Structures are given as C-alpha cells and as structure tokens.
Amino acid sequence: MKYESYKRGVVAGIPIALGYFAVSFTFGMAAVTGGLSIGQAVLISLTNLTSAGQFAGLNIILAGGSYWEIAMTQLIINLRYCLMSFSLSQKLVKEGSPIHRFVVAFGVTDEIFGVSASQEGRVSPYYNYGAMSVAIPGWTIGTLAGAVLGNILPDFVTSALGVAIYGMFLAIIIPPAKTNKAVLKVVIGAMLVSSLFAIVPVLNKVSGGFVIIITTLLVAGLAAYFCPIEEKEEKHAE
C-alpha cells in the first residue's frame, strides 16, 4: 500500500535526517558568519539539498563571484545526480503520473538514492516521499539551527558535526556490502579509484564533481560487466 511504502521511507529517512542536521548546521553557521541572512541561508538549503554544491556556491558568493561561476560549479559538482536519477527512474514503479518522477527527482540526494536503490524490486515514489519528508526538514532545520546558534557552541562541537555525514555514508554501504560480494567489490573499487584521483599528480587536478562521475561510470560499468545481475521476475511495490 502507498501508506506502508511511505512509512518505510520515513523510517529509512530518519538516520539521513540526523546526519543532514549535523552537516547543514555547519553550513548555516558558515553562511551567516560570511554575511548572509538567516532567511537566505535557510532558503538555499530548502531549494538545493546538496552539501558539496551549497558549500562551493557559498564560497563563490562570499568571494563576489559571478552567476556563471556558480552555475558551472553547480553543474560539475551535481552531475552525479543525473546518473542517480537515470538509475532510479528505471527502478520506480511504471504506473502513476510522470509528476511523481519530477517530485522524486527533486529529492534525489546521495543518501536517499542509496536507500532507494537498495530496496528489492521496484520502488514506489511514496517510499521516496517518506524519506524526503524527514530528510529535507532535517537539512533545512539544521541550517536554521546553525545560523542561529553556531556562534554560541564551542569549536570542538562544530568540528565534530562536520564529519557526521561520513558516518551516515558508512551506515548506508556497510550492511549490503556484508551480504553481497558484488557490492563489496564496488565499494573497494570506488575507494581505490577515488584514491588515485587524490594521489596521482595529474589526476588530482580533476574537480570533485568529475571525479565522482568518472569513478561511478568506471566502477559501475566494470561491476555490470563482471558481476551481472541474473534476470528474475520483478517484484512490484504498491
């Protein structure tokens, strides 16, 4: 049922919301410290939903950069969401209005895509709505809290909040990696490739957004070739 799918999405979205709160708290604090108003910081988080993109855009805004700089930076950093949306569009149930796909696409983030893609069979858009209904407020409220309270908390607390999102990523990839060797190989492969981009002199000049795109295409392509998923009857979600 739609309501059951929504509830499962809410449950999956709660840990995402907690991680988002910690990261967006830092963004809200940085935005207001840099000169933006509380309302501007909150509006950015409510309409963008991208940590790397928002921090990069904030740096350009505070440096007095042009709209073209912001646009190109966001395009490069957020290109990965196109790949995620293409993949997720094939997993959503076929039935229903195309409007559902547009709404789901707005809420596609690394974490929401991760929990959706890990579901067996096809996924109802209401599952994504459930995850979005807690994840987006978590991101936005975290920004508001950071903008209002950031200057009050001690430095060691705000520094700790900045690494919370990495714990959230681990919580997403470790469970399936334990039970599926293909997933484990993909995780290890992605780590190795991304490490090369960080260490090799020429490769470390590539922007973070393109690193994610190249790593995703390379590792996912190799995984699809060497570890294909066996054809089986799909399970349809309500």
SEDO-553317 format. One record per residue (C-alpha): residue in three letters; x, y, z. Coordinates in steps of 0.25 Angstrom, whole numbers, plus 5000, padded with zeros to 4 digits. Layout:
<rs>
ALAXYZ
...
</rs>
This chain:
<rs>
MET500050005000
LYS500450144998
TYR500350175013
GLU501250055016
SER502350105006
TYR502250245011
LYS502450195026
ARG503650105021
GLY504250235015
VAL504050315027
VAL504850205035
ALA505950205025
GLY506050355025
ILE506150375040
PRO507650345041
ILE507850425028
ALA507150545034
LEU508050535047
GLY509350535038
TYR508750645030
PHE508450735042
ALA509950725047
VAL510550755033
SER509550875030
PHE509750925044
THR511150955039
PHE510651015026
GLY509751105033
MET510751155043
ALA511751185031
ALA510651255023
VAL510351355034
THR511751375038
GLY512051415024
GLY510951515023
LEU509751445018
SER508451465026
ILE507751345033
GLY506651345023
GLN507651345011
ALA508351225018
VAL507051145020
LEU506551175006
ILE507851125000
SER507750995008
LEU506250975005
THR506350994990
ASN507750924987
LEU507950804996
THR509350784993
SER510450795003
ALA511650804994
GLY510950894984
GLN510450984995
PHE511851005001
ALA512451024988
GLY511351124984
LEU511551194997
ASN512951214995
ILE512751274982
ILE511651364987
LEU512551414999
ALA513651444989
GLY512751524980
GLY512751424968
SER511851434956
TYR510651354953
TRP511351284942
GLU512351234952
ILE511351184962
ALA510551114950
MET511751044945
THR512251004958
GLN510850944962
LEU510750874948
ILE512050804950
ILE511850764965
ASN510450724964
LEU510550644950
ARG510550514959
TYR509050544962
CYS508750524947
LEU509350384947
MET508550354960
SER507250404954
PHE507450324942
SER507750194950
LEU506550224960
SER505550254948
GLN505750104944
LYS505450054958
LEU504250134961
VAL502850064958
LYS502450084944
GLU501050124948
GLY500650264952
SER500750404947
PRO502050464942
ILE501950574952
HIS502350464962
ARG503650454955
PHE503950604955
VAL503650614970
VAL504550494973
ALA505650554965
PHE505650684973
GLY505950604986
VAL507050514980
THR508250524989
ASP509350424991
GLU508750365003
ILE507250364998
PHE507750304985
GLY508550194993
VAL507350155002
SER506450154990
ALA507450074981
SER507649974992
GLN506149934992
GLU505849794986
GLY504949804973
ARG504249934969
VAL504150054978
SER502850134980
PRO503050284979
TYR502350294993
TYR503550224999
ASN504450334994
TYR503350434999
GLY503450375012
ALA504950395013
MET504950535007
SER503850575017
VAL504850555028
ALA506250575021
ILE505850715015
PRO505350775028
GLY506550715035
TRP507450785025
THR506750915026
ILE506550925041
GLY508050885043
THR508351005034
LEU507451095043
ALA508051045056
GLY509451065051
ALA509051205046
VAL508451245060
LEU509351165069
GLY510651145062
ASN511451255069
ILE510951205083
LEU511551065082
PRO512951035085
ASP513951005073
PHE514150855077
VAL512650835075
THR512450895062
SER513650825057
ALA513150695061
LEU511750725054
GLY512550745041
VAL512950595040
ALA511650535043
ILE511250515029
TYR512350415027
GLY511750325037
MET510450335030
PHE511050285017
LEU511750175024
ALA510350135030
ILE509850125016
ILE510850045009
ILE511349945020
PRO510049865022
PRO509949825007
ALA511449805006
LYS511449705017
THR510449615009
ASN510749644995
LYS512149614989
ALA511849704977
VAL511449824986
LEU512749804994
LYS513549794981
VAL512949924976
VAL513149994989
ILE514649954989
GLY514849994975
ALA514250124977
MET515150154988
LEU516350114980
VAL515950194968
SER515650324976
SER516950304984
LEU517750304971
PHE517050434967
ALA517550494981
ILE518950444980
VAL519450444965
PRO519950574962
VAL519150594949
LEU517950534953
ASN517850614966
LYS517550734958
VAL516150684953
SER515050744960
GLY514250674971
GLY512950664963
PHE513650604951
VAL514450504960
ILE513050454965
ILE512550444951
ILE513750364945
THR513850274957
THR512350244956
LEU512350214942
LEU513650134942
VAL513450044955
ALA511950024952
GLY512249994937
LEU513249884941
ALA512349834952
ALA511149824942
TYR512149744932
PHE512849654942
CYS511649634952
PRO510349644944
ILE509049624952
GLU508349504948
GLU506949524941
LYS505849494950
GLU504349534951
GLU504249674957
LYS503449704970
HIS502549824969
ALA502349914980
GLU501049984983
</rs>
